[in-house]
């Protein structure tokens, strides 16, 4: 089951990359070929890991990719050998 959720999570991220706009959860259920409960678990996994976030607007839930923050202290030490 965990492997299936991981694969579906990857499909969700791919869908969000291709569409490049917040996606209604109901549309996501149509876009990703997997059972709704597995898609829902994949969304939860991605939210927990900080890859996506969910928001409620006009009676619908939308999912979109989270903009990842860069840890500047880590970047400096890795990039410049500081």
Secondary structure, 3 states (H helix, E strand, C coil): CHHHHHHHHHHHHHHHHHHCCCEEHHHHHHHCCCCHHHHHHHHHHHHHCCCEEEEEECCEEEEEECCCCCCHHHHHHHHHCC
